[in-house]
């Protein structure tokens, strides 16, 4: 009897040890899984754009829609403001990590000491055109008229002046008013509050369909100035170099996807959803952007690309420091380009 009890006790101990070892193995496995989950947890990039639903951010919207950022464990938080100057203020203040818009505003901000660096070009060619009321037939006809551009120091003012001077118009020959986004400028033209507006697609195609006069294509006047870019908060970028590189890889996967003509219809669907623009106007925008090859094939930001824009600002006395393009590109941030 005594022997049987001992055997039963031994069996019980063996079973308890077995269960204990299984439990230990399960706990180790769960810990490993938890560590793996934590390491794969998505990081967030906060991006502030100039206006909402712009065709200039098309590859960004594609990247979000197609999961090109998700596949790299990146969540994108998008915000928008009414001007690029406000975008740069918010990114400088830490409310965003990256900001998009015309290149003149981040250049001015950096010149004044903002903790920003130009990261990559967003668009290579400014896709603007100038549109007027039906009774305005050409740019020379804007003498004494009201023209709306993005701002007193916005890149669109520089663009308009590049179009005006060859047509005999100088500062003072016309009046300027301002609105920071193309939809706002087109609304002013529609309302009759202005005689002409500088617009980009799809609003420019809407202006054509509405019967406004096309006064000129900016591409005929400006061939040496890339249009928009991404600027980064330097402190944030230096703390997240791998994230910056992965973001740019996802963004340019979106560019490559855009340029694949097999994706035309879905690309149009994506921008219609983001912008609320009419599909025929977005279709024309897609074809126009394809013809321009507006988006760079890879992330790029060089002093050479900035040279003309910096020179224009320097010659106008708008820079406190030297008109040296290298000042606006942080070397450490630039090394993060894939």
ZADRENPA-650593 format. One record per residue (C-alpha): residue number from 1; residue in three letters; x, y, z. Coordinates in Angstrom, 1 decimal. Example, Ala and Ser with C-alpha at 12.3 -4.5 7.8 and 13.67 -1.06 7.14 Angstrom:
# residues 2
 seq type     xx     yy     zz
   1  Ala   12.3   -4.5    7.8
   2  Ser   13.7   -1.1    7.1
//
This chain:
# residues 338
 seq type     xx     yy     zz
   1  Unk    0.0    0.0    0.0
   2  Unk    2.8    2.4    0.9
   3  Unk    4.6    1.7   -2.4
   4  Unk    1.4    2.4   -4.4
   5  Unk    1.0    5.8   -2.7
   6  Unk    4.6    6.7   -3.5
   7  Unk    4.1    5.8   -7.1
   8  Unk    1.0    7.9   -7.3
   9  Unk    2.9   10.8   -5.7
  10  Unk    5.7   10.5   -8.2
  11  Unk    3.2   10.4  -11.1
  12  Unk    1.6   13.5   -9.7
  13  Unk    4.9   15.3   -9.5
  14  Unk    5.8   14.3  -13.1
  15  Unk    2.5   15.6  -14.4
  16  Unk    2.9   18.9  -12.4
  17  Unk    6.4   19.4  -13.8
  18  Unk    5.2   18.7  -17.3
  19  Unk    2.4   21.2  -17.0
  20  Unk    4.8   23.7  -15.5
  21  Unk    7.2   23.3  -18.4
  22  Unk    4.5   23.7  -20.9
  23  Unk    3.3   26.9  -19.1
  24  Unk    6.8   28.3  -19.1
  25  Unk    7.2   27.5  -22.8
  26  Unk    3.9   29.3  -23.6
  27  Unk    4.9   32.3  -21.5
  28  Unk    8.2   32.6  -23.4
  29  Unk    6.4   32.2  -26.7
  30  Unk    3.9   34.9  -25.8
  31  Unk    6.7   37.2  -24.7
  32  Unk    8.5   36.7  -28.0
  33  Unk    5.3   37.4  -29.9
  34  Unk    4.7   40.5  -27.9
  35  Unk    8.3   41.7  -28.6
  36  Unk    7.8   41.0  -32.3
  37  Unk    4.5   42.9  -32.3
  38  Unk    6.1   45.9  -30.6
  39  Unk    9.0   46.0  -33.0
  40  Unk    6.6   45.9  -36.0
  41  Unk    4.2   48.5  -34.5
  42  Unk    3.6   51.2  -37.1
  43  Unk    5.2   54.6  -36.7
  44  Unk    3.2   57.7  -37.6
  45  Unk    4.3   60.5  -39.9
  46  Unk    2.4   63.7  -39.6
  47  Unk    2.2   65.6  -42.9
  48  Unk    0.7   69.1  -43.4
  49  Unk   -0.3   70.0  -46.9
  50  Unk   -1.2   73.3  -48.6
  51  Unk   -4.9   72.8  -49.1
  52  Unk   -6.8   69.6  -49.1
  53  Unk   -7.0   67.1  -51.9
  54  Unk   -4.5   68.7  -54.2
  55  Unk   -3.3   66.8  -57.3
  56  Unk    0.2   67.7  -56.3
  57  Unk    0.0   65.2  -53.5
  58  Unk   -1.4   62.5  -55.8
  59  Unk    1.5   60.0  -55.1
  60  Unk    1.0   60.5  -51.4
  61  Unk   -2.7   59.6  -51.7
  62  Unk   -1.9   56.6  -53.8
  63  Unk    0.6   55.4  -51.2
  64  Unk   -2.0   55.6  -48.5
  65  Unk   -4.7   54.0  -50.6
  66  Unk   -2.6   51.2  -52.0
  67  Unk   -0.9   50.4  -48.7
  68  Unk    2.6   51.4  -49.7
  69  Unk    3.2   53.0  -46.4
  70  Unk    1.4   50.4  -44.3
  71  Unk    3.6   47.7  -45.8
  72  Unk    6.6   49.7  -44.3
  73  Unk    4.9   49.9  -40.9
  74  Unk    4.0   53.6  -41.4
  75  Unk    0.8   55.4  -40.6
  76  Unk    0.2   58.7  -42.4
  77  Unk   -1.7   61.5  -40.6
  78  Unk   -2.7   64.2  -43.0
  79  Unk   -3.6   67.8  -42.1
  80  Unk   -4.0   70.9  -44.3
  81  Unk   -3.8   74.6  -44.0
  82  Unk   -4.6   77.5  -46.3
  83  Unk   -1.0   78.5  -47.3
  84  Unk    2.5   77.1  -47.5
  85  Unk    3.7   79.8  -45.1
  86  Unk    1.3   78.4  -42.4
  87  Unk    2.5   74.9  -43.2
  88  Unk    6.1   75.8  -42.5
  89  Unk    5.1   77.6  -39.3
  90  Unk    3.4   74.5  -38.0
  91  Unk    6.1   72.1  -39.0
  92  Unk    8.7   74.4  -37.4
  93  Unk    6.7   74.4  -34.2
  94  Unk    6.4   70.6  -34.1
  95  Unk    2.7   70.3  -35.0
  96  Unk    3.8   68.3  -38.1
  97  Unk    6.8   66.3  -39.1
  98  Unk    6.8   67.1  -42.8
  99  Unk    5.1   69.8  -44.9
 100  Unk    4.5   70.3  -48.6
 101  Unk    4.1   73.4  -50.7
 102  Unk    5.9   75.9  -52.9
 103  Unk    9.7   76.1  -52.4
 104  Unk    9.9   79.8  -51.6
 105  Unk    8.2   79.6  -48.2
 106  Unk   10.5   76.9  -46.7
 107  Unk   13.5   78.7  -48.1
 108  Unk   12.4   82.0  -46.5
 109  Unk   11.7   80.1  -43.2
 110  Unk   15.1   78.5  -43.1
 111  Unk   16.7   81.8  -43.9
 112  Unk   15.1   83.3  -40.9
 113  Unk   16.3   80.5  -38.6
 114  Unk   13.5   77.9  -38.7
 115  Unk   14.6   74.3  -37.8
 116  Unk   13.7   73.0  -41.2
 117  Unk   15.4   71.3  -44.1
 118  Unk   14.2   70.8  -47.7
 119  Unk   13.8   67.0  -48.0
 120  Unk   12.8   66.2  -51.5
 121  Unk   11.2   67.7  -54.6
 122  Unk    7.5   66.9  -54.9
 123  Unk    6.8   68.3  -58.4
 124  Unk    9.4   69.2  -61.1
 125  Unk    7.3   71.5  -63.2
 126  Unk    4.8   74.2  -62.1
 127  Unk    1.6   73.1  -63.9
 128  Unk    0.0   76.6  -63.6
 129  Unk   -1.9   78.5  -66.3
 130  Unk   -3.4   82.0  -66.1
 131  Unk   -7.2   82.4  -66.6
 132  Unk   -9.3   85.5  -67.0
 133  Unk  -12.8   86.7  -67.5
 134  Unk  -14.2   86.2  -71.0
 135  Unk  -13.6   89.9  -71.9
 136  Unk   -9.9   89.6  -71.1
 137  Unk   -8.2   88.1  -74.2
 138  Unk   -4.5   88.2  -73.3
 139  Unk   -2.0   89.0  -70.5
 140  Unk   -1.5   92.5  -71.8
 141  Unk   -5.2   93.0  -71.3
 142  Unk   -4.8   92.8  -67.5
 143  Unk   -3.5   96.4  -67.3
 144  Unk   -5.6   98.1  -64.6
 145  Unk   -7.2   94.8  -63.7
 146  Unk   -7.3   92.7  -60.5
 147  Unk   -5.3   89.5  -60.5
 148  Unk   -5.3   86.9  -57.7
 149  Unk   -2.2   84.9  -56.7
 150  Unk   -1.2   82.9  -53.7
 151  Unk    0.3   85.6  -51.6
 152  Unk    2.5   88.7  -51.5
 153  Unk    5.5   86.5  -51.1
 154  Unk    4.1   83.3  -52.6
 155  Unk    5.8   81.5  -55.4
 156  Unk    2.7   82.2  -57.6
 157  Unk    3.5   85.9  -57.5
 158  Unk    6.9   85.2  -58.9
 159  Unk    5.3   83.0  -61.5
 160  Unk    2.8   85.6  -62.5
 161  Unk    5.5   88.3  -62.8
 162  Unk    7.5   85.9  -65.1
 163  Unk    4.4   85.9  -67.4
 164  Unk    3.5   89.6  -67.0
 165  Unk    6.9   91.3  -67.8
 166  Unk    7.4   89.7  -71.3
 167  Unk    3.8   90.9  -72.1
 168  Unk    4.6   94.5  -71.2
 169  Unk    3.2   94.6  -67.7
 170  Unk    5.2   95.7  -64.8
 171  Unk    4.5   96.0  -61.0
 172  Unk    1.9   98.8  -60.6
 173  Unk    0.2   98.1  -64.0
 174  Unk   -2.2   95.8  -62.2
 175  Unk   -3.7   95.2  -58.8
 176  Unk   -3.0   92.0  -56.8
 177  Unk   -5.1   90.2  -54.2
 178  Unk   -4.3   86.9  -52.5
 179  Unk   -5.7   83.4  -51.7
 180  Unk   -3.3   80.6  -50.7
 181  Unk   -4.9   77.7  -52.6
 182  Unk   -6.0   77.1  -56.2
 183  Unk   -9.7   76.3  -55.2
 184  Unk   -9.9   79.6  -53.4
 185  Unk   -8.5   81.5  -56.3
 186  Unk  -10.8   79.8  -58.7
 187  Unk  -13.8   80.6  -56.5
 188  Unk  -12.8   84.3  -56.6
 189  Unk  -12.6   84.2  -60.4
 190  Unk  -16.0   82.5  -60.6
 191  Unk  -17.6   85.1  -58.3
 192  Unk  -16.3   87.9  -60.5
 193  Unk  -14.3   89.4  -57.6
 194  Unk  -11.1   89.2  -59.8
 195  Unk  -10.3   89.6  -63.4
 196  Unk   -7.7   86.8  -63.6
 197  Unk   -6.4   83.9  -61.5
 198  Unk   -3.4   81.7  -61.6
 199  Unk   -4.6   78.1  -61.4
 200  Unk   -3.4   74.5  -61.6
 201  Unk   -5.4   71.3  -62.5
 202  Unk   -8.1   70.2  -62.0
 203  Unk   -9.3   73.8  -61.4
 204  Unk   -7.8   75.0  -64.6
 205  Unk   -9.8   72.4  -66.6
 206  Unk  -12.9   73.5  -64.8
 207  Unk  -12.2   77.1  -65.8
 208  Unk  -11.9   76.0  -69.4
 209  Unk  -15.2   74.2  -69.3
 210  Unk  -16.8   77.2  -67.7
 211  Unk  -15.8   79.4  -70.6
 212  Unk  -13.0   81.5  -68.9
 213  Unk  -10.2   82.8  -71.2
 214  Unk   -6.9   81.0  -71.1
 215  Unk   -4.3   83.8  -71.0
 216  Unk   -1.1   81.7  -70.9
 217  Unk    0.7   78.6  -69.8
 218  Unk    3.4   79.1  -67.1
 219  Unk    5.5   76.3  -68.7
 220  Unk    6.1   78.7  -71.7
 221  Unk    7.7   81.2  -69.3
 222  Unk    9.3   79.2  -66.5
 223  Unk   11.6   76.3  -67.3
 224  Unk   14.3   76.6  -64.5
 225  Unk   12.3   76.4  -61.3
 226  Unk   10.9   73.2  -59.8
 227  Unk    7.6   73.8  -58.1
 228  Unk    6.8   72.1  -54.8
 229  Unk    8.7   70.1  -52.3
 230  Unk    8.7   68.4  -48.9
 231  Unk   10.3   70.1  -45.9
 232  Unk   11.2   68.3  -42.7
 233  Unk   11.4   69.3  -39.1
 234  Unk   15.2   68.7  -38.7
 235  Unk   15.0   67.6  -35.0
 236  Unk   12.3   65.1  -35.9
 237  Unk   14.1   63.8  -39.0
 238  Unk   17.4   63.3  -37.1
 239  Unk   15.5   61.3  -34.5
 240  Unk   13.8   59.1  -37.1
 241  Unk   16.3   58.5  -40.0
 242  Unk   15.0   55.0  -40.9
 243  Unk   11.4   56.3  -40.9
 244  Unk   12.3   59.2  -43.2
 245  Unk   13.9   56.8  -45.7
 246  Unk   11.0   54.3  -45.5
 247  Unk    8.5   57.1  -46.0
 248  Unk   10.3   58.3  -49.2
 249  Unk   10.5   54.8  -50.5
 250  Unk    6.7   54.5  -50.0
 251  Unk    6.1   57.9  -51.6
 252  Unk    8.1   57.0  -54.7
 253  Unk    6.4   53.6  -55.0
 254  Unk    3.3   55.8  -55.4
 255  Unk    5.0   57.8  -58.1
 256  Unk    6.0   54.6  -60.0
 257  Unk    2.4   53.3  -59.7
 258  Unk    1.0   56.6  -61.0
 259  Unk    3.2   56.4  -64.1
 260  Unk    2.0   52.9  -64.9
 261  Unk   -0.7   53.6  -67.5
 262  Unk   -2.5   50.4  -66.5
 263  Unk   -3.4   52.2  -63.2
 264  Unk   -4.9   55.3  -64.9
 265  Unk   -8.6   54.6  -63.9
 266  Unk   -7.8   53.7  -60.3
 267  Unk   -5.5   56.7  -59.9
 268  Unk   -8.3   58.9  -61.1
 269  Unk  -10.7   57.3  -58.6
 270  Unk   -8.2   58.0  -55.8
 271  Unk   -7.9   61.7  -56.6
 272  Unk  -11.7   62.2  -57.2
 273  Unk  -12.2   60.7  -53.7
 274  Unk   -9.6   63.0  -52.1
 275  Unk  -10.4   66.2  -53.9
 276  Unk  -14.1   66.0  -54.7
 277  Unk  -13.3   67.3  -58.2
 278  Unk  -15.3   66.3  -61.2
 279  Unk  -14.1   63.1  -62.8
 280  Unk  -13.6   64.6  -66.3
 281  Unk  -11.4   67.3  -64.9
 282  Unk   -9.3   64.7  -63.0
 283  Unk   -9.0   62.6  -66.1
 284  Unk   -7.6   65.6  -68.0
 285  Unk   -5.3   66.3  -65.0
 286  Unk   -3.9   62.8  -65.1
 287  Unk   -3.1   63.0  -68.8
 288  Unk   -1.6   66.5  -68.4
 289  Unk    0.6   65.4  -65.5
 290  Unk    1.7   62.3  -67.4
 291  Unk    2.7   64.5  -70.4
 292  Unk    4.7   66.9  -68.1
 293  Unk    6.2   64.0  -66.1
 294  Unk    5.6   66.2  -63.2
 295  Unk    6.7   63.9  -60.3
 296  Unk   10.4   63.0  -59.9
 297  Unk   11.1   59.3  -60.3
 298  Unk   13.1   59.2  -57.1
 299  Unk   13.6   61.3  -54.0
 300  Unk   15.9   64.2  -54.9
 301  Unk   17.0   67.5  -53.4
 302  Unk   20.1   69.2  -54.7
 303  Unk   21.6   72.7  -54.6
 304  Unk   21.5   72.8  -58.4
 305  Unk   17.7   72.3  -58.4
 306  Unk   17.2   75.2  -55.9
 307  Unk   19.6   77.6  -57.6
 308  Unk   17.2   79.6  -59.7
 309  Unk   14.6   79.9  -57.0
 310  Unk   17.2   81.0  -54.4
 311  Unk   18.7   83.5  -56.9
 312  Unk   15.2   85.1  -57.5
 313  Unk   14.7   85.5  -53.8
 314  Unk   18.2   86.9  -53.2
 315  Unk   18.0   89.3  -56.1
 316  Unk   14.6   90.6  -54.7
 317  Unk   16.3   91.2  -51.3
 318  Unk   14.1   88.7  -49.6
 319  Unk   16.9   86.7  -48.0
 320  Unk   18.9   87.8  -44.9
 321  Unk   21.7   85.4  -45.5
 322  Unk   23.7   84.4  -48.5
 323  Unk   21.8   83.2  -51.6
 324  Unk   23.6   79.9  -51.4
 325  Unk   21.3   76.9  -52.1
 326  Unk   23.3   74.6  -49.8
 327  Unk   22.1   76.6  -46.8
 328  Unk   18.6   75.1  -47.2
 329  Unk   19.5   71.4  -47.3
 330  Unk   20.7   69.8  -44.1
 331  Unk   23.5   67.3  -45.0
 332  Unk   22.3   64.7  -42.4
 333  Unk   18.7   64.9  -43.5
 334  Unk   19.8   64.7  -47.2
 335  Unk   21.7   61.5  -46.5
 336  Unk   18.4   59.9  -45.6
 337  Unk   17.2   59.9  -49.2
 338  Unk   17.0   56.3  -50.5
//
